[in-house]
Amino acid sequence: MSSIQDKIGYDWKSVEINQSANTARYAVRRNYTYIIRDMENQYYKLRFLSYVNDSLLVGFPTIEKLNYRLLPVCFKVGFLL
């Protein structure tokens, strides 16, 4: 576990560049999953699903968040599921 609050950063998305159209867009890496522990030692599984809202404006991430009351004893810290 890391105590750095912005550890997730930007790795959960990548940039796809279309040189012929001279455009770029973010693509969410849906296979990246994060395990987060809060101040009350509650564990959460967090996964980003999209980076746009219903109007296709960027910068509005949608996330899947699951609360784990009992996280399995065996898991590799920092391993992306």
N, CA, C and O atoms as CSV, one atom per row, in Angstrom:
chain,resi,resn,atom,element,x,y,z
A,1,MET,N,N,0.843,-1.182,0.000
A,1,MET,CA,C,0.000,0.000,0.000
A,1,MET,C,C,0.886,1.243,0.000
A,1,MET,O,O,1.993,1.237,0.539
A,2,SER,N,N,0.383,2.289,-0.606
A,2,SER,CA,C,1.111,3.547,-0.672
A,2,SER,C,C,0.344,4.607,0.103
A,2,SER,O,O,-0.887,4.607,0.097
A,3,SER,N,N,1.044,5.496,0.760
A,3,SER,CA,C,0.388,6.591,1.485
A,3,SER,C,C,0.271,7.841,0.619
A,3,SER,O,O,-0.268,8.850,1.074
A,4,ILE,N,N,0.759,7.798,-0.605
A,4,ILE,CA,C,0.677,8.949,-1.512
A,4,ILE,C,C,-0.756,9.060,-2.025
A,4,ILE,O,O,-1.258,8.139,-2.669
A,5,GLN,N,N,-1.423,10.195,-1.741
A,5,GLN,CA,C,-2.842,10.334,-2.043
A,5,GLN,C,C,-3.161,10.337,-3.532
A,5,GLN,O,O,-4.256,9.926,-3.917
A,6,ASP,N,N,-2.250,10.782,-4.371
A,6,ASP,CA,C,-2.528,10.796,-5.807
A,6,ASP,C,C,-1.764,9.693,-6.541
A,6,ASP,O,O,-1.412,9.850,-7.710
A,7,LYS,N,N,-1.513,8.599,-5.868
A,7,LYS,CA,C,-0.736,7.486,-6.426
A,7,LYS,C,C,-1.366,6.922,-7.702
A,7,LYS,O,O,-0.647,6.517,-8.616
A,8,ILE,N,N,-2.686,6.890,-7.774
A,8,ILE,CA,C,-3.344,6.351,-8.964
A,8,ILE,C,C,-2.962,7.173,-10.187
A,8,ILE,O,O,-2.736,6.616,-11.262
A,9,GLY,N,N,-2.890,8.481,-10.035
A,9,GLY,CA,C,-2.398,9.341,-11.107
A,9,GLY,C,C,-3.162,9.215,-12.401
A,9,GLY,O,O,-4.390,9.307,-12.418
A,10,TYR,N,N,-2.441,9.005,-13.485
A,10,TYR,CA,C,-3.053,8.991,-14.812
A,10,TYR,C,C,-2.844,7.677,-15.556
A,10,TYR,O,O,-3.267,7.556,-16.706
A,11,ASP,N,N,-2.208,6.696,-14.937
A,11,ASP,CA,C,-1.916,5.444,-15.640
A,11,ASP,C,C,-3.160,4.658,-16.040
A,11,ASP,O,O,-3.073,3.762,-16.880
A,12,TRP,N,N,-4.308,4.971,-15.462
A,12,TRP,CA,C,-5.536,4.253,-15.774
A,12,TRP,C,C,-6.089,4.612,-17.148
A,12,TRP,O,O,-7.073,4.022,-17.594
A,13,LYS,N,N,-5.460,5.580,-17.825
A,13,LYS,CA,C,-5.884,5.930,-19.180
A,13,LYS,C,C,-4.661,6.093,-20.069
A,13,LYS,O,O,-3.554,6.343,-19.594
A,14,SER,N,N,-4.882,5.947,-21.349
A,14,SER,CA,C,-3.810,6.132,-22.324
A,14,SER,C,C,-4.305,7.097,-23.395
A,14,SER,O,O,-5.500,7.379,-23.484
A,15,VAL,N,N,-3.392,7.592,-24.195
A,15,VAL,CA,C,-3.756,8.505,-25.279
A,15,VAL,C,C,-3.635,7.754,-26.597
A,15,VAL,O,O,-2.597,7.168,-26.904
A,16,GLU,N,N,-4.709,7.784,-27.367
A,16,GLU,CA,C,-4.692,7.198,-28.708
A,16,GLU,C,C,-4.618,8.338,-29.713
A,16,GLU,O,O,-5.493,9.203,-29.744
A,17,ILE,N,N,-3.574,8.336,-30.532
A,17,ILE,CA,C,-3.344,9.423,-31.489
A,17,ILE,C,C,-3.652,8.925,-32.895
A,17,ILE,O,O,-3.159,7.881,-33.321
A,18,ASN,N,N,-4.478,9.692,-33.611
A,18,ASN,CA,C,-4.775,9.419,-35.012
A,18,ASN,C,C,-4.063,10.490,-35.820
A,18,ASN,O,O,-4.559,11.608,-35.951
A,19,GLN,N,N,-2.902,10.150,-36.360
A,19,GLN,CA,C,-2.088,11.146,-37.062
A,19,GLN,C,C,-2.736,11.618,-38.356
A,19,GLN,O,O,-2.611,12.789,-38.712
A,20,SER,N,N,-3.420,10.737,-39.060
A,20,SER,CA,C,-4.035,11.154,-40.325
A,20,SER,C,C,-5.172,12.145,-40.105
A,20,SER,O,O,-5.387,13.031,-40.932
A,21,ALA,N,N,-5.905,12.005,-38.995
A,21,ALA,CA,C,-6.990,12.940,-38.682
A,21,ALA,C,C,-6.521,14.072,-37.779
A,21,ALA,O,O,-7.276,15.003,-37.496
A,22,ASN,N,N,-5.263,13.989,-37.325
A,22,ASN,CA,C,-4.693,14.992,-36.420
A,22,ASN,C,C,-5.545,15.152,-35.154
A,22,ASN,O,O,-5.847,16.264,-34.723
A,23,THR,N,N,-5.924,14.001,-34.573
A,23,THR,CA,C,-6.733,14.010,-33.353
A,23,THR,C,C,-6.106,13.084,-32.313
A,23,THR,O,O,-5.276,12.231,-32.629
A,24,ALA,N,N,-6.520,13.276,-31.091
A,24,ALA,CA,C,-6.096,12.411,-29.990
A,24,ALA,C,C,-7.266,12.262,-29.029
A,24,ALA,O,O,-8.067,13.181,-28.856
A,25,ARG,N,N,-7.352,11.094,-28.410
A,25,ARG,CA,C,-8.405,10.880,-27.413
A,25,ARG,C,C,-7.871,9.951,-26.335
A,25,ARG,O,O,-6.966,9.150,-26.567
A,26,TYR,N,N,-8.458,10.081,-25.151
A,26,TYR,CA,C,-8.088,9.204,-24.047
A,26,TYR,C,C,-8.862,7.895,-24.160
A,26,TYR,O,O,-10.042,7.884,-24.510
A,27,ALA,N,N,-8.192,6.816,-23.864
A,27,ALA,CA,C,-8.818,5.502,-23.787
A,27,ALA,C,C,-8.571,4.960,-22.384
A,27,ALA,O,O,-7.439,4.950,-21.902
A,28,VAL,N,N,-9.633,4.515,-21.739
A,28,VAL,CA,C,-9.533,3.977,-20.384
A,28,VAL,C,C,-8.964,2.563,-20.447
A,28,VAL,O,O,-9.390,1.743,-21.261
A,29,ARG,N,N,-8.009,2.297,-19.586
A,29,ARG,CA,C,-7.447,0.944,-19.450
A,29,ARG,C,C,-8.330,0.190,-18.461
A,29,ARG,O,O,-8.086,0.213,-17.255
A,30,ARG,N,N,-9.347,-0.473,-18.978
A,30,ARG,CA,C,-10.349,-1.116,-18.125
A,30,ARG,C,C,-9.807,-2.328,-17.379
A,30,ARG,O,O,-10.455,-2.831,-16.461
A,31,ASN,N,N,-8.629,-2.798,-17.764
A,31,ASN,CA,C,-8.047,-3.939,-17.056
A,31,ASN,C,C,-7.212,-3.504,-15.856
A,31,ASN,O,O,-6.646,-4.354,-15.169
A,32,TYR,N,N,-7.122,-2.207,-15.587
A,32,TYR,CA,C,-6.417,-1.714,-14.402
A,32,TYR,C,C,-7.411,-1.644,-13.246
A,32,TYR,O,O,-8.462,-1.014,-13.358
A,33,THR,N,N,-7.070,-2.291,-12.144
A,33,THR,CA,C,-7.901,-2.290,-10.945
A,33,THR,C,C,-7.029,-1.891,-9.767
A,33,THR,O,O,-5.882,-2.325,-9.661
A,34,TYR,N,N,-7.567,-1.073,-8.893
A,34,TYR,CA,C,-6.814,-0.584,-7.736
A,34,TYR,C,C,-7.498,-1.040,-6.457
A,34,TYR,O,O,-8.726,-1.036,-6.366
A,35,ILE,N,N,-6.706,-1.429,-5.474
A,35,ILE,CA,C,-7.208,-1.736,-4.136
A,35,ILE,C,C,-6.853,-0.546,-3.258
A,35,ILE,O,O,-5.688,-0.161,-3.157
A,36,ILE,N,N,-7.866,0.032,-2.626
A,36,ILE,CA,C,-7.681,1.242,-1.821
A,36,ILE,C,C,-8.115,0.947,-0.392
A,36,ILE,O,O,-9.139,0.304,-0.163
A,37,ARG,N,N,-7.328,1.422,0.561
A,37,ARG,CA,C,-7.682,1.301,1.974
A,37,ARG,C,C,-7.904,2.701,2.518
A,37,ARG,O,O,-7.047,3.571,2.359
A,38,ASP,N,N,-9.055,2.930,3.164
A,38,ASP,CA,C,-9.329,4.259,3.711
A,38,ASP,C,C,-8.826,4.365,5.152
A,38,ASP,O,O,-8.216,3.435,5.680
A,39,MET,N,N,-9.089,5.500,5.767
A,39,MET,CA,C,-8.584,5.771,7.114
A,39,MET,C,C,-9.189,4.843,8.167
A,39,MET,O,O,-8.610,4.672,9.240
A,40,GLU,N,N,-10.354,4.237,7.873
A,40,GLU,CA,C,-10.986,3.305,8.809
A,40,GLU,C,C,-10.656,1.853,8.473
A,40,GLU,O,O,-11.329,0.934,8.939
A,41,ASN,N,N,-9.614,1.650,7.659
A,41,ASN,CA,C,-9.177,0.319,7.235
A,41,ASN,C,C,-10.242,-0.447,6.461
A,41,ASN,O,O,-10.272,-1.678,6.491
A,42,GLN,N,N,-11.114,0.277,5.770
A,42,GLN,CA,C,-12.058,-0.338,4.841
A,42,GLN,C,C,-11.360,-0.454,3.491
A,42,GLN,O,O,-10.647,0.463,3.082
A,43,TYR,N,N,-11.557,-1.561,2.803
A,43,TYR,CA,C,-10.927,-1.783,1.506
A,43,TYR,C,C,-11.945,-1.595,0.388
A,43,TYR,O,O,-13.112,-1.963,0.522
A,44,TYR,N,N,-11.484,-1.021,-0.709
A,44,TYR,CA,C,-12.309,-0.796,-1.882
A,44,TYR,C,C,-11.557,-1.241,-3.125
A,44,TYR,O,O,-10.340,-1.084,-3.226
A,45,LYS,N,N,-12.293,-1.791,-4.055
A,45,LYS,CA,C,-11.755,-2.104,-5.372
A,45,LYS,C,C,-12.266,-1.006,-6.295
A,45,LYS,O,O,-13.469,-0.758,-6.366
A,46,LEU,N,N,-11.354,-0.350,-6.999
A,46,LEU,CA,C,-11.715,0.781,-7.852
A,46,LEU,C,C,-11.252,0.504,-9.276
A,46,LEU,O,O,-10.108,0.108,-9.502
A,47,ARG,N,N,-12.154,0.716,-10.233
A,47,ARG,CA,C,-11.812,0.529,-11.643
A,47,ARG,C,C,-12.476,1.637,-12.448
A,47,ARG,O,O,-13.662,1.914,-12.274
A,48,PHE,N,N,-11.711,2.264,-13.323
A,48,PHE,CA,C,-12.245,3.310,-14.187
A,48,PHE,C,C,-12.939,2.674,-15.383
A,48,PHE,O,O,-12.418,1.736,-15.987
A,49,LEU,N,N,-14.124,3.193,-15.722
A,49,LEU,CA,C,-14.908,2.645,-16.824
A,49,LEU,C,C,-14.924,3.553,-18.046
A,49,LEU,O,O,-14.943,3.065,-19.176
A,50,SER,N,N,-14.917,4.866,-17.837
A,50,SER,CA,C,-14.914,5.800,-18.967
A,50,SER,C,C,-14.317,7.127,-18.523
A,50,SER,O,O,-14.094,7.364,-17.336
A,51,TYR,N,N,-14.064,7.985,-19.505
A,51,TYR,CA,C,-13.455,9.290,-19.235
A,51,TYR,C,C,-14.323,10.440,-19.755
A,51,TYR,O,O,-13.899,11.596,-19.738
A,52,VAL,N,N,-15.527,10.126,-20.214
A,52,VAL,CA,C,-16.425,11.149,-20.763
A,52,VAL,C,C,-17.789,11.046,-20.092
A,52,VAL,O,O,-18.153,10.007,-19.543
A,53,ASN,N,N,-18.543,12.159,-20.149
A,53,ASN,CA,C,-19.904,12.133,-19.615
A,53,ASN,C,C,-20.887,11.792,-20.740
A,53,ASN,O,O,-20.468,11.448,-21.845
A,54,ASP,N,N,-22.180,11.886,-20.465
A,54,ASP,CA,C,-23.200,11.547,-21.465
A,54,ASP,C,C,-23.159,12.454,-22.686
A,54,ASP,O,O,-23.612,12.063,-23.761
A,55,SER,N,N,-22.621,13.668,-22.532
A,55,SER,CA,C,-22.490,14.602,-23.656
A,55,SER,C,C,-21.144,14.467,-24.360
A,55,SER,O,O,-20.801,15.283,-25.215
A,56,LEU,N,N,-20.381,13.431,-23.996
A,56,LEU,CA,C,-19.058,13.135,-24.563
A,56,LEU,C,C,-18.010,14.191,-24.242
A,56,LEU,O,O,-17.030,14.343,-24.971
A,57,LEU,N,N,-18.218,14.919,-23.148
A,57,LEU,CA,C,-17.208,15.866,-22.680
A,57,LEU,C,C,-16.170,15.099,-21.866
A,57,LEU,O,O,-16.518,14.307,-20.990
A,58,VAL,N,N,-14.888,15.339,-22.164
A,58,VAL,CA,C,-13.820,14.626,-21.455
A,58,VAL,C,C,-13.590,15.222,-20.072
A,58,VAL,O,O,-13.952,16.368,-19.806
A,59,GLY,N,N,-12.991,14.435,-19.208
A,59,GLY,CA,C,-12.662,14.894,-17.863
A,59,GLY,C,C,-13.707,14.534,-16.831
A,59,GLY,O,O,-13.688,15.058,-15.718
A,60,PHE,N,N,-14.626,13.638,-17.188
A,60,PHE,CA,C,-15.682,13.205,-16.278
A,60,PHE,C,C,-15.621,11.682,-16.135
A,60,PHE,O,O,-16.444,10.972,-16.712
A,61,PRO,N,N,-14.653,11.183,-15.373
A,61,PRO,CA,C,-14.500,9.729,-15.282
A,61,PRO,C,C,-15.673,9.054,-14.580
A,61,PRO,O,O,-16.247,9.583,-13.628
A,62,THR,N,N,-16.005,7.881,-15.078
A,62,THR,CA,C,-16.982,7.004,-14.443
A,62,THR,C,C,-16.195,5.860,-13.825
A,62,THR,O,O,-15.322,5.275,-14.466
A,63,ILE,N,N,-16.511,5.546,-12.572
A,63,ILE,CA,C,-15.757,4.498,-11.887
A,63,ILE,C,C,-16.685,3.413,-11.369
A,63,ILE,O,O,-17.868,3.643,-11.118
A,64,GLU,N,N,-16.120,2.233,-11.217
A,64,GLU,CA,C,-16.778,1.127,-10.545
A,64,GLU,C,C,-16.084,1.000,-9.195
A,64,GLU,O,O,-14.862,0.870,-9.128
A,65,LYS,N,N,-16.862,1.038,-8.126
A,65,LYS,CA,C,-16.281,0.960,-6.785
A,65,LYS,C,C,-17.008,-0.130,-6.015
A,65,LYS,O,O,-18.237,-0.139,-5.945
A,66,LEU,N,N,-16.250,-1.041,-5.443
A,66,LEU,CA,C,-16.818,-2.111,-4.640
A,66,LEU,C,C,-16.192,-2.077,-3.262
A,66,LEU,O,O,-14.973,-1.968,-3.131
A,67,ASN,N,N,-17.023,-2.172,-2.231
A,67,ASN,CA,C,-16.533,-2.213,-0.857
A,67,ASN,C,C,-16.338,-3.672,-0.471
A,67,ASN,O,O,-17.223,-4.505,-0.667
A,68,TYR,N,N,-15.176,-3.966,0.077
A,68,TYR,CA,C,-14.879,-5.322,0.532
A,68,TYR,C,C,-14.838,-5.342,2.048
A,68,TYR,O,O,-13.971,-4.721,2.662
A,69,ARG,N,N,-15.769,-6.050,2.642
A,69,ARG,CA,C,-15.747,-6.181,4.099
A,69,ARG,C,C,-14.589,-7.088,4.516
A,69,ARG,O,O,-13.888,-6.802,5.487
A,70,LEU,N,N,-14.399,-8.152,3.796
A,70,LEU,CA,C,-13.298,-9.073,4.079
A,70,LEU,C,C,-12.522,-9.281,2.787
A,70,LEU,O,O,-12.936,-10.056,1.925
A,71,LEU,N,N,-11.418,-8.601,2.660
A,71,LEU,CA,C,-10.571,-8.774,1.492
A,71,LEU,C,C,-9.812,-10.087,1.642
A,71,LEU,O,O,-9.342,-10.390,2.739
A,72,PRO,N,N,-9.677,-10.878,0.578
A,72,PRO,CA,C,-8.923,-12.132,0.697
A,72,PRO,C,C,-7.543,-11.899,1.303
A,72,PRO,O,O,-6.898,-10.886,1.031
A,73,VAL,N,N,-7.103,-12.834,2.115
A,73,VAL,CA,C,-5.820,-12.709,2.800
A,73,VAL,C,C,-4.673,-12.676,1.794
A,73,VAL,O,O,-3.708,-11.936,1.986
A,74,CYS,N,N,-4.763,-13.456,0.737
A,74,CYS,CA,C,-3.678,-13.543,-0.249
A,74,CYS,C,C,-3.953,-12.602,-1.413
A,74,CYS,O,O,-4.787,-12.901,-2.267
A,75,PHE,N,N,-3.280,-11.501,-1.453
A,75,PHE,CA,C,-3.277,-10.666,-2.648
A,75,PHE,C,C,-1.962,-9.923,-2.677
A,75,PHE,O,O,-1.419,-9.545,-1.639
A,76,LYS,N,N,-1.466,-9.722,-3.860
A,76,LYS,CA,C,-0.175,-9.073,-4.020
A,76,LYS,C,C,-0.401,-7.569,-4.047
A,76,LYS,O,O,-1.066,-7.069,-4.954
A,77,VAL,N,N,0.132,-6.840,-3.086
A,77,VAL,CA,C,-0.040,-5.391,-3.008
A,77,VAL,C,C,0.570,-4.754,-4.247
A,77,VAL,O,O,1.709,-5.044,-4.613
A,78,GLY,N,N,-0.201,-3.887,-4.885
A,78,GLY,CA,C,0.271,-3.201,-6.077
A,78,GLY,C,C,0.012,-3.968,-7.358
A,78,GLY,O,O,0.297,-3.466,-8.445
A,79,PHE,N,N,-0.523,-5.175,-7.252
A,79,PHE,CA,C,-0.798,-5.962,-8.450
A,79,PHE,C,C,-2.088,-5.478,-9.074
A,79,PHE,O,O,-3.101,-5.350,-8.385
A,80,LEU,N,N,-2.067,-5.210,-10.360
A,80,LEU,CA,C,-3.261,-4.766,-11.068
A,80,LEU,C,C,-4.028,-5.988,-11.535
A,80,LEU,O,O,-3.529,-6.766,-12.347
A,81,LEU,N,N,-5.233,-6.158,-11.028
A,81,LEU,CA,C,-6.033,-7.352,-11.316
A,81,LEU,C,C,-6.561,-7.346,-12.726
A,81,LEU,O,O,-7.254,-8.280,-13.130
